[in-house]
Amino acid sequence: MQENRFEDFNLIGITKAGLKYKKHIFLISLIGLVGGVILAFVITPKYEASAIFYPPANNSISKSILDNNNLEGLMEFGNEDQTDQMLQILNSNQLKEKVIQKFDLFHHYQIDKNSAYASTKVKDKFSGNADFKRTDFLAVKITITDENPEMAADIANYITVVLDSIRTKIQQQRTEQALQIIKDQYLEKRKQVDSLQQVMTKYRDKGIYDYESQSEVLTKAIVKAEAQYQEELARMQVYNSYQSRLPDTTIIRAKGRLAAAKAAINILKPRIDYFGKYSGDYLANDAIFEKQKDALSLLQMKYENALVDFDKTINQKFIIDKAEKPEKKAYPNRLLVVIVSVVFAFLIALFMAVYNEIINPKIKIY
């Protein structure tokens, strides 16, 4: 007998059972309709606001502007890796805490700060109302759901703003150590250059300013003085041969020119010897000094660029769509709630009818 009953468990049997208990099914479905209508108006409506932006590529400000002198690097959209990094920041506790503090979400969500696990509760509540995802075109979409439409838009827009400070802080933590290393190298190199500068100052105090130029001038001067001396000496020898025939003034002037040429040689000779004595040290220190100055200049440029990257900030996103106050609620869909309630009640009633007629007719539910 039980097997014959289960043979009726098909569409026809289910239809017969439904028709037999149609009044019950109708009544239960009607109760579901009323309950669905009540539920649809009892559920607090929520509004949805969205903001969409592209993350930029991780390009250094100093390299993009100071070194390359162009904005091409700063205008690049972020790739998939940049988008994933931004999503990681969006889901961080650091961002949640900033939003919770900014909008006093403990009060907004009616969570007592002194209750057990209050912080976890408010974060979970916020996470349930926030959705961060990557679009098909590698943009980031922030969606905030809230009972207050203005609050939903404000939170979404605030998140796009606070992302700048969080990402900048992360970058500064990374660049701070590099900045300190470069700064230490720069200061140490400047000490070396200052020390060499003092050495070169001592040479200048001794009269050596530009060895190559001064040496060239002195060489020309000594050659000219010696040539002049030899010329005047030869002339004086001729004058001595004809001394009786020449006026005394001619001999006197010749002796004067010879003495002047000799004096010039006497003055230049020690100077040239002096230059020769210090030439090796001067040239060695001058070569090191110039090399260290170039190294200092390079370190100074690196230090200044690192300082720009650490101190200066730029927008960390390209806003595509700013969140606006939603005009229509996103949840609930009252018609859908009513339909689901009626269908659910109908299926329960039909199951009860099938159970009475086919599955276990000995037990009467209705």
VOBA-1610 file (N, C-alpha, C; in pm, whole numbers, padded with zeros to 5 digits, always signed):
BEGIN
Met+00084-00122+00000Met+00000+00000+00000Met+00086+00125+00000Gln+00199+00121+00080Gln+00289+00237+00087Gln+00356+00260-00047Glu+00395+00148-00117Glu+00460+00161-00247Glu+00365+00221-00349Asn+00234+00182-00343Asn+00136+00238-00435Asn+00121+00387-00413Arg+00134+00430-00289Arg+00123+00573-00259Arg+00236+00650-00326Phe+00359+00592-00315Phe+00474+00663-00372Phe+00474+00662-00523Glu+00394+00569-00583Glu+00381+00572-00729Glu+00309+00697-00775Asp+00233+00758-00687Asp+00162+00882-00719Asp+00250+01006-00703Phe+00379+00984-00661Phe+00468+01098-00641Phe+00525+01142-00776Asn+00440+01208-00853Asn+00479+01262-00983Asn+00400+01391-01002Leu+00415+01449-01119Leu+00350+01578-01144Leu+00199+01569-01130Ile+00144+01461-01181Ile-00002+01445-01174Ile-00046+01430-01029Gly+00026+01345-00954Gly-00009+01324-00814Gly+00005+01452-00733Ile+00113+01526-00758Ile+00134+01651-00686Ile+00023+01750-00720Thr-00019+01751-00849Thr-00126+01843-00891Thr-00258+01807-00823Lys-00287+01676-00817Lys-00410+01632-00751Lys-00410+01672-00602Ala-00295+01651-00539Ala-00285+01687-00397Ala-00304+01837-00378Gly-00249+01914-00470Gly-00262+02059-00462Gly-00406+02103-00480Leu-00474+02041-00576Leu-00614+02077-00601Leu-00702+02038-00483Lys-00670+01926-00422Lys-00750+01880-00310Lys-00741+01977-00191Tyr-00619+02032-00176Tyr-00598+02123-00063Tyr-00582+02268-00110Lys-00651+02299-00218Lys-00633+02432-00277Lys-00674+02543-00181Lys-00775+02519-00102Lys-00816+02624-00008Lys-00707+02650+00097His-00648+02540+00144His-00542+02554+00242His-00419+02625+00181Ile-00391+02578+00056Ile-00276+02639-00011Ile-00301+02787-00035Phe-00421+02819-00077Phe-00455+02960-00102Phe-00445+03042+00026Leu-00495+02983+00137Leu-00493+03055+00264Leu-00350+03080+00311Ile-00267+02976+00300Ile-00127+02991+00344Ile-00052+03089+00254Ser-00081+03082+00122Ser-00018+03176+00029Ser-00061+03319+00059Leu-00189+03335+00098Leu-00240+03466+00134Leu-00170+03518+00260Ile-00147+03426+00354Ile-00073+03465+00474Ile+00069+03507+00436Gly+00129+03434+00342Gly+00262+03470+00293Gly+00262+03606+00227Leu+00154+03636+00152Leu+00144+03766+00086Leu+00138+03879+00189Val+00052+03860+00290Val+00039+03961+00394Val+00170+03977+00469Gly+00231+03863+00503Gly+00359+03868+00573Gly+00467+03935+00489Gly+00467+03907+00357Gly+00565+03969+00268Gly+00548+04119+00260Val+00421+04163+00252Val+00395+04307+00247Val+00442+04374+00376Ile+00410+04310+00489Ile+00453+04367+00618Ile+00606+04372+00625Leu+00667+04259+00586Leu+00813+04252+00591Leu+00879+04356+00500Ala+00818+04375+00381Ala+00875+04470+00285Ala+00878+04612+00340Phe+00778+04644+00422Phe+00772+04780+00476Phe+00839+04790+00613Val+00867+04676+00676Val+00934+04677+00805Val+01085+04688+00787Ile+01136+04621+00683Ile+01281+04623+00659Ile+01327+04766+00632Thr+01429+04807+00702Thr+01482+04943+00684Thr+01549+04954+00546Pro+01508+05049+00467Pro+01569+05063+00335Pro+01713+05111+00343Lys+01795+05067+00249Lys+01934+05109+00242Lys+01965+05167+00104Tyr+02060+05261+00105Tyr+02098+05330-00018Tyr+02242+05296-00052Glu+02270+05300-00178Glu+02401+05256-00229Glu+02467+05369-00307Ala+02592+05402-00269Ala+02668+05505-00339Ala+02802+05445-00383Ser+02846+05480-00504Ser+02968+05421-00558Ser+03061+05527-00613Ala+03190+05502-00598Ala+03296+05587-00656Ala+03391+05496-00732Ile+03438+05543-00847Ile+03528+05463-00930Ile+03653+05546-00960Phe+03769+05484-00947Phe+03895+05554-00975Phe+03999+05456-01027Tyr+04100+05512-01091Tyr+04216+05434-01136Tyr+04334+05464-01044Pro+04405+05361-00999Pro+04529+05388-00924Pro+04641+05425-01020Pro+04728+05518-00982Pro+04839+05555-01071Pro+04953+05457-01059Ala+05044+05463-01154Ala+05165+05381-01145Ala+05252+05433-01032Asn+05332+05344-00973Asn+05421+05383-00862Asn+05547+05449-00916Asn+05533+05572-00964Asn+05649+05644-01018Asn+05697+05749-00919Ser+05827+05762-00908Ser+05886+05861-00819Ser+05858+06002-00872Ile+05822+06093-00781Ile+05797+06232-00821Ile+05923+06294-00876Ser+06035+06271-00807Ser+06160+06333-00849Ser+06205+06282-00986Lys+06188+06151-01009Lys+06230+06096-01138Lys+06138+06144-01250Ser+06009+06153-01221Ser+05914+06193-01325Ser+05924+06341-01360Ile+05955+06425-01261Ile+05953+06569-01285Ile+06094+06628-01291Leu+06176+06598-01190Leu+06307+06663-01182Leu+06408+06603-01278Asp+06413+06469-01286Asp+06513+06405-01371Asp+06472+06408-01519Asn+06351+06358-01545Asn+06306+06348-01684Asn+06244+06477-01736Asn+06205+06563-01642Asn+06146+06692-01679Asn+06023+06674-01768Asn+05940+06572-01737Asn+05815+06554-01809Asn+05715+06487-01716Leu+05589+06489-01756Leu+05481+06437-01672Leu+05429+06303-01720Glu+05499+06243-01815Glu+05449+06119-01873Glu+05433+06009-01768Gly+05534+05996-01681Gly+05527+05892-01579Gly+05412+05911-01483Leu+05381+06037-01452Leu+05273+06064-01357Leu+05135+06047-01419Met+05128+06041-01551Met+04998+06030-01617Met+04962+05885-01649Glu+05050+05791-01616Glu+05021+05651-01645Glu+04921+05595-01544Phe+04826+05515-01597Phe+04732+05445-01510Phe+04803+05325-01449Gly+04759+05286-01332Gly+04818+05169-01269Gly+04780+05041-01342Asn+04867+04943-01331Asn+04839+04814-01391Asn+04767+04724-01291Glu+04762+04596-01322Glu+04688+04503-01237Glu+04748+04496-01097Asp+04881+04501-01089Asp+04947+04496-00959Asp+04910+04618-00874Gln+04905+04736-00938Gln+04870+04858-00863Gln+04726+04850-00813Thr+04639+04794-00895Thr+04498+04780-00855Thr+04486+04686-00736Asp+04559+04574-00740Asp+04555+04479-00628Asp+04611+04542-00501Gln+04716+04623-00514Gln+04772+04692-00397Gln+04669+04786-00337Met+04597+04858-00422Met+04496+04952-00373Met+04383+04878-00302Leu+04342+04763-00356Leu+04237+04684-00292Leu+04283+04634-00155Gln+04411+04602-00144Gln+04464+04557-00015Gln+04456+04669+00089Ile+04486+04790+00046Ile+04477+04904+00137Ile+04332+04929+00176Leu+04241+04916+00080Leu+04099+04939+00107Leu+04045+04841+00211Asn+04100+04721+00215Asn+04053+04621+00310Asn+04134+04618+00439Ser+04220+04715+00456Ser+04306+04718+00575Ser+04232+04773+00697Asn+04278+04732+00814Asn+04221+04784+00939Asn+04250+04933+00955Gln+04361+04977+00901Gln+04398+05118+00912Gln+04292+05206+00847Leu+04245+05167+00730Leu+04139+05244+00663Leu+04008+05235+00740Lys+03974+05116+00786Lys+03849+05099+00861Lys+03847+05190+00984Glu+03959+05194+01055Glu+03965+05276+01176Glu+03950+05424+01145Lys+04007+05468+01035Lys+03993+05609+00997Lys+03847+05642+00965Val+03780+05554+00892Val+03640+05577+00856Val+03551+05573+00980Ile+03576+05475+01067Ile+03496+05463+01189Ile+03510+05588+01276Gln+03631+05638+01287Gln+03653+05758+01368Gln+03593+05882+01302Lys+03610+05893+01171Lys+03562+06012+01099Lys+03410+06027+01110Phe+03338+05917+01092Phe+03191+05923+01086Phe+03124+05870+01213Asp+03203+05846+01318Asp+03149+05799+01447Asp+03052+05683+01423Leu+03104+05578+01360Leu+03018+05465+01322Leu+02968+05387+01443Phe+03032+05400+01559Phe+02977+05335+01679Phe+02838+05391+01706His+02827+05523+01701His+02697+05587+01724His+02603+05561+01608His+02655+05568+01485His+02571+05551+01366His+02513+05410+01359Tyr+02593+05310+01395Tyr+02547+05172+01391Tyr+02484+05128+01524Gln+02476+05221+01620Gln+02416+05196+01751Gln+02486+05080+01823Ile+02619+05090+01828Ile+02701+04990+01898Ile+02766+05057+02018Asp+02745+05000+02135Asp+02801+05055+02258Asp+02952+05030+02260Lys+03029+05138+02274Lys+03175+05125+02275Lys+03226+05041+02392Asn+03147+05037+02499Asn+03189+04965+02618Asn+03144+04819+02617Ser+03070+04779+02514Ser+03022+04642+02508Ser+03136+04549+02466Ala+03113+04419+02486Ala+03214+04320+02451Ala+03234+04317+02298Tyr+03362+04312+02258Tyr+03398+04304+02116Tyr+03339+04418+02033Ala+03328+04536+02093Ala+03267+04650+02024Ala+03344+04685+01897Ser+03476+04686+01906Ser+03557+04722+01790Ser+03537+04622+01676Thr+03533+04494+01711Thr+03512+04390+01609Thr+03374+04404+01548Lys+03276+04433+01629Lys+03139+04446+01579Lys+03126+04561+01478Val+03184+04677+01512Val+03168+04792+01423Val+03247+04771+01293Lys+03361+04704+01303Lys+03438+04675+01181Lys+03365+04576+01092Asp+03306+04475+01154Asp+03228+04377+01077Asp+03106+04442+01012Lys+03043+04531+01087Lys+02926+04601+01033Lys+02966+04687+00913Phe+03078+04757+00927Phe+03126+04840+00815Phe+03165+04754+00696Ser+03233+04643+00723Ser+03274+04554+00614Ser+03153+04499+00538Gly+03044+04473+00613Gly+02923+04426+00548Gly+02856+04531+00462Asn+02880+04658+00493Asn+02820+04767+00417Asn+02914+04825+00311Ala+03036+04772+00303Ala+03135+04824+00208Ala+03177+04712+00113Asp+03188+04749-00011Asp+03231+04652-00112Asp+03337+04717-00201Phe+03454+04655-00207Phe+03563+04706-00290Phe+03598+04598-00392Lys+03594+04635-00518Lys+03625+04535-00620Lys+03691+04601-00741Arg+03751+04517-00822Arg+03817+04561-00944Arg+03720+04547-01061Thr+03714+04650-01143Thr+03626+04645-01259Thr+03694+04568-01373Asp+03621+04546-01478Asp+03676+04474-01593Asp+03788+04552-01660Phe+03796+04682-01636Phe+03898+04767-01700Phe+04007+04809-01601Leu+04022+04727-01493Leu+04129+04746-01394Leu+04114+04874-01312Ala+03995+04930-01309Ala+03968+05040-01217Ala+03922+04981-01083Val+03915+05064-00981Val+03869+05021-00849Val+03734+05086-00821Lys+03639+05004-00779Lys+03504+05055-00749Lys+03477+05040-00601Ile+03442+05152-00539Ile+03406+05155-00396Ile+03254+05169-00387Thr+03190+05075-00321Thr+03044+05080-00304Thr+03011+05076-00155Ile+02938+05176-00109Ile+02899+05186+00031Ile+02746+05181+00040Thr+02697+05095+00127Thr+02553+05082+00151Thr+02522+05133+00291Asp+02420+05217+00300Asp+02386+05274+00430Asp+02239+05315+00431Glu+02184+05324+00553Glu+02045+05368+00566Glu+02030+05516+00534Asn+02138+05590+00549Asn+02138+05733+00518Asn+02205+05754+00382Pro+02132+05802+00281Pro+02191+05816+00148Pro+02309+05914+00144Glu+02297+06022+00221Glu+02406+06119+00224Glu+02530+06061+00291Met+02509+05981+00396Met+02620+05917+00464Met+02690+05818+00371Ala+02615+05745+00291Ala+02674+05649+00197Ala+02767+05719+00100Ala+02723+05832+00044Ala+02805+05906-00052Ala+02927+05967+00017Asp+02906+06021+00137Asp+03017+06085+00209Asp+03127+05984+00244Ile+03087+05866+00287Ile+03186+05764+00323Ile+03264+05720+00200Ala+03194+05697+00089Ala+03261+05654-00034Ala+03363+05758-00081Asn+03323+05885-00078Asn+03415+05992-00121Asn+03529+06011-00022Tyr+03501+05995+00107Tyr+03607+06009+00207Tyr+03713+05900+00189Ile+03669+05780+00156Ile+03763+05670+00137Ile+03859+05701+00023Thr+03808+05760-00086Thr+03897+05796-00197Thr+03999+05901-00155Val+03960+05985-00058Val+04052+06089-00010Val+04154+06031+00088Val+04108+05951+00182Val+04197+05899+00285Val+04297+05799+00228Leu+04266+05744+00112Leu+04362+05654+00046Leu+04495+05724+00020Asp+04488+05854-00014Asp+04610+05930-00040Asp+04703+05929+00081Ser+04645+05960+00198Ser+04728+05970+00318Ser+04785+05834+00358Ile+04705+05728+00342Ile+04753+05594+00379Ile+04864+05549+00286Arg+04841+05565+00155Arg+04942+05521+00059Arg+05069+05606+00070Thr+05051+05736+00093Thr+05168+05823+00110Thr+05247+05784+00234Lys+05177+05750+00342Lys+05244+05708+00465Lys+05324+05581+00442Ile+05267+05489+00366Ile+05339+05364+00335Ile+05465+05394+00255Gln+05452+05483+00154Gln+05567+05519+00072Gln+05673+05592+00154Gln+05630+05678+00246Gln+05725+05751+00329Gln+05800+05658+00422Gln+05732+05557+00475Gln+05800+05460+00560Gln+05908+05387+00481Arg+05881+05365+00353Arg+05978+05295+00270Arg+06093+05386+00231Thr+06064+05514+00204Thr+06168+05606+00157Thr+06245+05672+00271Glu+06193+05665+00393Glu+06260+05732+00505Glu+06398+05673+00530Gln+06408+05541+00526Gln+06537+05476+00550Gln+06635+05510+00436Ala+06584+05505+00312Ala+06671+05539+00199Ala+06718+05683+00208Leu+06628+05772+00250Leu+06664+05913+00265Leu+06775+05930+00369Gln+06765+05858+00480Gln+06866+05870+00585Gln+07001+05819+00537Ile+07000+05709+00461Ile+07126+05654+00409Ile+07193+05754+00314Ile+07113+05810+00222Ile+07168+05907+00127Ile+07216+06032+00200Lys+07140+06074+00301Lys+07179+06193+00377Lys+07313+06172+00447Asp+07330+06054+00509Asp+07457+06024+00577Asp+07573+06024+00478Gln+07552+05964+00361Gln+07657+05963+00260Gln+07690+06103+00212Tyr+07587+06183+00194Tyr+07606+06320+00146Tyr+07685+06403+00248Leu+07648+06393+00375Leu+07717+06469+00480Leu+07862+06424+00494Glu+07885+06294+00484Glu+08022+06243+00494Glu+08107+06290+00375Lys+08047+06288+00258Lys+08120+06334+00139Lys+08148+06484+00147Arg+08055+06558+00203Arg+08076+06703+00217Arg+08191+06732+00313Lys+08206+06650+00418Lys+08319+06666+00508Lys+08451+06643+00436Gln+08452+06541+00351Gln+08573+06511+00274Gln+08608+06627+00180Val+08506+06680+00114Val+08529+06791+00022Val+08576+06915+00097Asp+08515+06940+00214Asp+08557+07056+00295Asp+08702+07041+00339Ser+08741+06919+00375Ser+08879+06895+00416Ser+08976+06921+00301Leu+08940+06872+00182Leu+09023+06896+00064Leu+09025+07044+00028Gln+08913+07111+00051Gln+08905+07255+00024Gln+09006+07331+00111Gln+09020+07288+00234Gln+09117+07352+00323Gln+09261+07330+00274Val+09288+07210+00222Val+09421+07181+00168Val+09450+07270+00048Met+09349+07283-00041Met+09368+07366-00160Met+09381+07514-00121Thr+09317+07553-00013Thr+09328+07692+00033Thr+09472+07722+00078Lys+09536+07624+00139Lys+09676+07642+00182Lys+09767+07666+00061Tyr+09740+07593-00048Tyr+09820+07614-00169Tyr+09794+07753-00226Arg+09670+07797-00219Arg+09638+07931-00270Arg+09706+08038-00186Asp+09712+08011-00054Asp+09783+08106+00032Asp+09931+08115-00004Lys+09983+08009-00061Lys+10124+08008-00105Lys+10140+08066-00245Gly+10029+08107-00306Gly+10035+08170-00437Gly+10005+08079-00553Ile+09963+07956-00526Ile+09929+07863-00634Ile+09777+07861-00648Tyr+09729+07918-00754Tyr+09584+07926-00777Tyr+09540+07830-00887Asp+09613+07839-00997Asp+09583+07752-01112Asp+09716+07704-01166Tyr+09756+07586-01128Tyr+09893+07541-01156Tyr+09924+07543-01305Glu+09835+07490-01385Glu+09863+07478-01527Glu+09879+07615-01592Ser+09786+07706-01564Ser+09793+07839-01625Ser+09913+07916-01572Gln+09933+07912-01439Gln+10045+07985-01381Gln+10179+07929-01428Ser+10188+07796-01437Ser+10312+07733-01483Ser+10343+07772-01627Glu+10237+07780-01710Glu+10257+07819-01850Glu+10307+07963-01859Val+10248+08052-01778Val+10288+08193-01779Val+10432+08207-01731Leu+10467+08137-01621Leu+10603+08146-01567Leu+10706+08089-01664Thr+10672+07981-01730Thr+10764+07921-01827Thr+10793+08018-01941Lys+10687+08079-01992Lys+10704+08176-02100Lys+10787+08295-02051Ala+10760+08337-01926Ala+10830+08453-01872Ala+10979+08425-01854Ile+11015+08306-01801Ile+11156+08275-01780Ile+11230+08258-01910Val+11161+08197-02008Val+11222+08182-02141Val+11248+08318-02202Lys+11150+08405-02190Lys+11164+08540-02245Lys+11274+08618-02171Ala+11279+08603-02037Ala+11380+08675-01958Ala+11520+08625-01991Glu+11538+08494-02006Glu+11669+08440-02039Glu+11713+08482-02179Ala+11613+08482-02270Ala+11646+08526-02407Ala+11686+08673-02407Gln+11612+08751-02329Gln+11644+08894-02317Gln+11781+08914-02257Tyr+11814+08833-02156Tyr+11944+08843-02090Tyr+12057+08810-02186Gln+12040+08701-02261Gln+12144+08662-02356Gln+12160+08768-02465Glu+12049+08825-02506Glu+12055+08930-02608Glu+12128+09053-02557Glu+12093+09093-02434Glu+12158+09211-02377Glu+12306+09184-02346Leu+12337+09059-02306Leu+12476+09023-02279Leu+12560+09029-02407Ala+12503+08979-02515Ala+12574+08983-02643Ala+12592+09127-02689Arg+12492+09206-02671Arg+12500+09347-02710Arg+12605+09418-02625Met+12610+09383-02496Met+12707+09448-02407Met+12850+09413-02446Gln+12870+09290-02491Gln+13004+09250-02536Gln+13048+09330-02659Val+12952+09354-02746Val+12983+09434-02865Val+13016+09577-02823Tyr+12934+09629-02732Tyr+12955+09767-02686Tyr+13093+09780-02620Asn+13136+09678-02549Asn+13265+09683-02481Asn+13381+09690-02583Ser+13359+09627-02697Ser+13463+09629-02801Ser+13477+09769-02862Tyr+13369+09843-02861Tyr+13371+09978-02922Tyr+13343+10084-02817Gln+13383+10056-02697Gln+13351+10146-02585Gln+13407+10286-02605Ser+13526+10294-02665Ser+13587+10426-02685Ser+13515+10509-02788Arg+13446+10446-02876Arg+13377+10518-02983Arg+13231+10552-02947Leu+13176+10486-02841Leu+13034+10505-02808Leu+13019+10604-02693Pro+12908+10675-02695Pro+12883+10768-02584Pro+12858+10689-02455Asp+12885+10753-02345Asp+12868+10688-02214Asp+12722+10648-02188Thr+12628+10726-02239Thr+12484+10697-02216Thr+12443+10563-02279Thr+12503+10533-02390Thr+12469+10405-02456Thr+12515+10288-02371Ile+12637+10299-02319Ile+12690+10192-02233Ile+12607+10180-02105Ile+12570+10293-02051Ile+12493+10292-01925Ile+12356+10227-01946Arg+12290+10265-02055Arg+12157+10206-02083Arg+12170+10056-02108Ala+12275+10015-02177Ala+12295+09872-02204Ala+12316+09795-02075Lys+12398+09853-01985Lys+12419+09788-01856Lys+12289+09780-01775Gly+12206+09882-01788Gly+12078+09883-01717Gly+11986+09772-01769Arg+11978+09758-01900Arg+11893+09653-01957Arg+11944+09515-01918Leu+12078+09499-01917Leu+12136+09370-01879Leu+12104+09338-01733Ala+12115+09439-01648Ala+12084+09419-01506Ala+11935+09387-01486Ala+11849+09451-01564Ala+11705+09425-01553Ala+11672+09282-01595Ala+11734+09237-01705Ala+11712+09100-01751Ala+11761+09001-01647Lys+11877+09030-01585Lys+11931+08943-01482Lys+11839+08941-01360Ala+11788+09056-01323Ala+11697+09065-01209Ala+11569+08985-01234Ala+11517+08994-01358Ala+11396+08919-01392Ala+11419+08770-01377Ile+11537+08724-01421Ile+11568+08582-01408Ile+11578+08544-01261Asn+11642+08629-01182Asn+11658+08601-01040Asn+11524+08595-00967Ile+11429+08675-01014Ile+11296+08674-00952Ile+11217+08550-00995Leu+11221+08516-01123Leu+11141+08406-01176Leu+11197+08270-01137Lys+11328+08259-01125Lys+11388+08129-01098Lys+11338+08068-00967Pro+11337+08138-00854Pro+11284+08079-00730Pro+11135+08042-00740Arg+11064+08126-00814Arg+10920+08099-00830Arg+10898+07968-00905Ile+10976+07947-01007Ile+10963+07824-01085Ile+11007+07704-01001Asp+11114+07720-00926Asp+11159+07613-00837Asp+11052+07580-00733Tyr+10984+07685-00683Tyr+10876+07669-00584Tyr+10761+07589-00645Phe+10724+07624-00766Phe+10617+07552-00833Phe+10656+07407-00855Gly+10780+07385-00893Gly+10825+07248-00915Gly+10822+07166-00788Lys+10855+07231-00676Lys+10857+07161-00547Lys+10718+07111-00507Tyr+10612+07194-00528Tyr+10477+07160-00483Tyr+10386+07108-00596Ser+10442+07094-00713Ser+10358+07056-00827Ser+10294+06919-00810Gly+10375+06821-00762Gly+10320+06686-00747Gly+10205+06681-00649Asp+10225+06738-00530Asp+10119+06737-00427Asp+09997+06816-00473Tyr+10025+06930-00536Tyr+09913+07015-00579Tyr+09828+06942-00682Leu+09893+06886-00783Leu+09818+06818-00890Leu+09742+06697-00836Ala+09804+06621-00742Ala+09737+06504-00685Ala+09614+06546-00605Asn+09630+06646-00520Asn+09517+06692-00439Asn+09410+06759-00524Asp+09454+06830-00628Asp+09356+06895-00715Asp+09272+06792-00790Ala+09335+06682-00835Ala+09260+06576-00905Ala+09160+06510-00810Ile+09205+06482-00688Ile+09113+06422-00589Ile+09000+06518-00556Phe+09035+06645-00541Phe+08936+06747-00507Phe+08827+06756-00614Glu+08866+06758-00741Glu+08768+06767-00849Glu+08681+06642-00854Lys+08743+06525-00832Lys+08667+06400-00833Lys+08566+06396-00718Gln+08610+06437-00600Gln+08521+06437-00485Gln+08409+06541-00499Lys+08438+06652-00565Lys+08333+06752-00589Lys+08226+06695-00681Asp+08266+06621-00784Asp+08169+06558-00873Asp+08084+06456-00798Ala+08151+06378-00712Ala+08078+06279-00631Ala+07980+06347-00537Leu+08023+06459-00478Leu+07936+06535-00387Leu+07816+06591-00463Ser+07839+06640-00583Ser+07731+06695-00663Ser+07627+06588-00695Leu+07673+06466-00727Leu+07582+06356-00756Leu+07502+06316-00633Leu+07571+06307-00518Leu+07501+06272-00394Leu+07402+06380-00353Gln+07438+06505-00377Gln+07347+06614-00344Gln+07219+06606-00427Met+07235+06572-00555Met+07117+06558-00641Met+07030+06442-00593Lys+07092+06328-00557Lys+07016+06214-00506Lys+06946+06249-00375Tyr+07017+06321-00290Tyr+06959+06360-00161Tyr+06840+06453-00179Glu+06854+06550-00269Glu+06744+06644-00295Glu+06624+06572-00356Asn+06649+06476-00447Asn+06540+06400-00507Asn+06469+06314-00402Ala+06549+06248-00316Ala+06489+06166-00211Ala+06408+06252-00114Leu+06456+06373-00088Leu+06384+06465+00000Leu+06250+06505-00061Val+06249+06525-00193Val+06124+06557-00262Val+06027+06440-00252Asp+06076+06317-00276Asp+05989+06200-00268Asp+05934+06179-00128Phe+06013+06220-00027Phe+05968+06199+00111Phe+05872+06308+00157Asp+05901+06432+00122Asp+05823+06546+00173Asp+05701+06580+00088Lys+05713+06565-00043Lys+05606+06610-00131Lys+05513+06494-00165Thr+05386+06527-00180Thr+05286+06426-00214Thr+05205+06473-00333Ile+05154+06375-00408Ile+05065+06405-00519Ile+04944+06313-00508Asn+04842+06345-00587Asn+04720+06265-00585Asn+04752+06121-00621Gln+04701+06027-00541Gln+04732+05887-00561Gln+04623+05813-00639Lys+04544+05887-00716Lys+04435+05822-00789Lys+04385+05913-00900Phe+04319+05853-00998Phe+04249+05926-01103Phe+04100+05900-01084Ile+04026+05997-01034Ile+03883+05979-01008Ile+03808+05975-01141Ile+03732+05868-01160Ile+03647+05855-01279Ile+03505+05899-01247Asp+03450+05843-01142Asp+03315+05879-01097Asp+03319+05907-00947Lys+03278+06026-00910Lys+03267+06061-00769Lys+03132+06014-00716Ala+03130+05967-00593Ala+03004+05919-00535Ala+02907+06035-00514Glu+02783+06013-00555Glu+02677+06113-00538Glu+02568+06056-00448Lys+02496+06146-00384Lys+02387+06105-00295Lys+02282+06030-00376Pro+02257+05900-00344Pro+02160+05823-00422Pro+02017+05873-00399Glu+01939+05874-00506Glu+01800+05918-00497Glu+01704+05802-00471Lys+01744+05683-00512Lys+01658+05565-00495Lys+01726+05467-00403Lys+01645+05397-00324Lys+01701+05296-00235Lys+01744+05175-00317Ala+01847+05107-00269Ala+01896+04987-00336Ala+01843+04861-00272Tyr+01796+04873-00147Tyr+01750+04757-00073Tyr+01648+04803+00031Pro+01538+04734+00053Pro+01499+04613-00020Pro+01416+04645-00144Asn+01403+04548-00232Asn+01309+04555-00344Asn+01177+04498-00292Arg+01087+04589-00259Arg+00964+04546-00189Arg+00884+04446-00272Leu+00875+04468-00401Leu+00800+04375-00485Leu+00864+04237-00482Leu+00997+04234-00487Leu+01066+04106-00484Leu+01045+04036-00349Val+01046+04112-00240Val+01023+04054-00108Val+00884+03992-00101Val+00785+04060-00153Val+00647+04008-00151Val+00638+03883-00237Ile+00696+03886-00355Ile+00690+03770-00445Ile+00758+03649-00382Val+00875+03671-00325Val+00948+03561-00262Val+00867+03505-00144Ser+00807+03591-00066Ser+00727+03546+00049Ser+00608+03462+00003Val+00539+03505-00103Val+00423+03431-00154Val+00466+03296-00209Val+00574+03297-00288Val+00622+03171-00347Val+00666+03075-00238Phe+00736+03127-00138Phe+00783+03042-00028Phe+00665+02982+00048Ala+00563+03065+00077Ala+00444+03015+00147Ala+00369+02911+00063Phe+00361+02937-00068Phe+00293+02843-00159Phe+00365+02709-00161Leu+00497+02710-00169Leu+00573+02585-00173Leu+00559+02508-00042Ile+00558+02580+00070Ile+00540+02512+00199Ile+00402+02446+00205Ala+00299+02521+00161Ala+00162+02467+00162Ala+00150+02347+00069Leu+00211+02356-00047Leu+00206+02245-00143Leu+00278+02123-00088Phe+00392+02146-00023Phe+00465+02034+00037Phe+00380+01965+00144Met+00311+02046+00223Met+00226+01988+00326Met+00114+01905+00264Ala+00057+01953+00154Ala-00049+01879+00084Ala+00004+01747+00030Val+00126+01753-00033Val+00187+01631-00087Val+00220+01535+00026Tyr+00266+01585+00136Tyr+00299+01500+00250Tyr+00175+01429+00301Asn+00062+01503+00308Asn-00063+01444+00356Asn-00114+01335+00264Glu-00106+01360+00132Glu-00169+01272+00036Glu-00078+01160-00013Ile+00049+01183-00023Ile+00138+01086-00088Ile+00240+01028+00006Ile+00313+01113+00076Ile+00426+01065+00155Ile+00379+00989+00279Asn+00295+01050+00358Asn+00251+00985+00482Asn+00106+01022+00507Pro+00015+00955+00438Pro-00126+00993+00450Pro-00186+00964+00588Lys-00117+00881+00668Lys-00172+00849+00802Lys-00163+00970+00895Ile-00064+01057+00866Ile-00048+01176+00951Ile-00111+01294+00878Lys-00209+01348+00939Lys-00278+01463+00879Lys-00224+01592+00940Ile-00169+01674+00852Ile-00116+01802+00898Ile-00224+01907+00899Tyr-00308+01905+00794Tyr-00415+02005+00789Tyr-00526+01967+00881
//
